[in-house]
Amino acid sequence: MRYNEKELQALSRQPAELAAELGMRGPKKGSVVKRRLVKLVVNFLFYFRTDEAEPVGALLLERCIVAREEPSGFSISFMEDPERKYYFKCCSEEQCQEWMEALHQASYEFMRRSLIFYRNEIQKMTGKDPLEQFGISEEARFQLSSLKE
């Protein structure tokens, strides 16, 4: 996926699905927990210094693993390098659970599986492919069908 800095900055200004000040520690050895404003926008997790408008960084939430680390903390790592973890500290266990659920649902893979599930459920109930009403081409329907496998 290609994107540039201006596109990311514009995306970071969009309304967030979830945003809060969290403790954050990067994957580098010896890094310390710092307060960051963390914003989930679509499938990007942006993090900002609490007094700045531009993000310090962003994580694309694809092929990632979100795991509970302590009662009120979680980590994000990526399948390509599972040892490289970003740690987040929440104010409560409830806030931690809310973040973990939101991060899980933000991934393309989750959305793709949901689309396929609901498409199949609607087709079972109505006997019709719900994508037909939107003029989806036969080729696009074939591609969606092949995603099931």
N, C-alpha and C positions, 0 to 999 in steps of 0.2 A: 504494500500500500504506500502510495506517495502522498505526501502533504508537505506544505511549507510552513515556515514560522508564522507568517501573517494569517494563514488559514487557521492554525491552531489558536492563535491569540483571539481571533474572531469567534471561534467555537467556545473558547473559555469564558467569553462574555455572555453566552446564551444562558437562559434560565436552567438551573441545575435540578436534576431529579432529587439530589440530596447534597447538602453542604453543611459543614461544621468545622470548628477548630478542633483538631486532633493532634495528639503527639505523633510525631513521625520520625523514623530512623531509616536512613538509606541502607543499601546493601554493602557499602564499603566497610572494611574492618576498622574498628575504632570510632565509627560515627556515633553521634549522641542523639538522643531524642530532642526534637525541636518542635515548638508549636507551629502548626501550619494550618492555613485555611485550605480545606480539601473539598473539591467540588466534583461531583459525578455528572458529566454531561454526555448523554448518549452512551457510548462505550469508551470514553476517555475519562481517566481520573486525573484531574489537574490539582496541583498543589502550589500554594502561594505563600510568601512571607506574609505575616498577618497585617503588615502595614503597606503592602504594595499591590497594585492593580494588575500587574502582568505576572503570569505564572512562572514559577521557578522551573517547573518541569511538568511532564504529563506521562501517564502510563496508558498504553492502548490495551484494553482488557480483552485480549484474545489469547486463547491457549494459555490461560493463566489458572493458577490454583490459589483459592482463597481459603485460608485455614485459621482456626482459632489458636491463639498462642498462649493466652492466659485468660482469666475470667473476663477481662474487659479489653482484650487486645486481639488483633488478627494480623495475618501477614498475607502478602501477595507475592507469589513467585511465578515463573513462567516455565512451561514444559521444556523449552530449549535449554534452560539453565536453572534447575530447581533449587540449587544451593544459594543463588542470588535472590535474597528476600528483602522486601520492603515491609517494615513493621509499623503498625498503627496502634495507638493507645487511645481508647475512648473513655468517656466520663463514667459509663455504666455498662453493665452486661447487656441491658436492653438496647442501648445505642450501638453496641458492638454487633448484636444480632441483626439490627436494622441495616447496618452497613454491609454486613456479609451477605444478606439476602439481596440487597440492591445491587451489589457488585456481581453476584451470580446471575441475576436477571439482565444485566447490562450487556452480556456478551452476545455476539452474533450467533454463536452456536446455540445458545438458549433460545433466542428469537426464532431461528430456523426450525428447531425442533418443535417449538410452540406453533408456528405456522403450519407445519406438516400435520401435527396432531389435530388442530382445529379444522383444517381443510378436510381431513379424513372423517372427523365427527360430523361435520355439516353434510358431507357427501353421504354418509350412512343414514342420516335423518331425512334428507330431501331426495336422495337418489341422483342429485346433480352435482357437478363439480362447481364450487362457488366461484372459481376463477373465471369461468366462462362468461359470467355476466359483466366482467370488466374488460372483455375483448383480449384476454391473454392469448398470445399466439400458441399454436400447437407445439412449436419448438420450445417455448418457455414452459409450457405444461410438462413436456417430456423432461426438461431439465429439472423441474421441481420434483417430478415423480422419481427421477433417478437419484435424488438426494436421499430418499427413504432407505436406499440400499447401502 
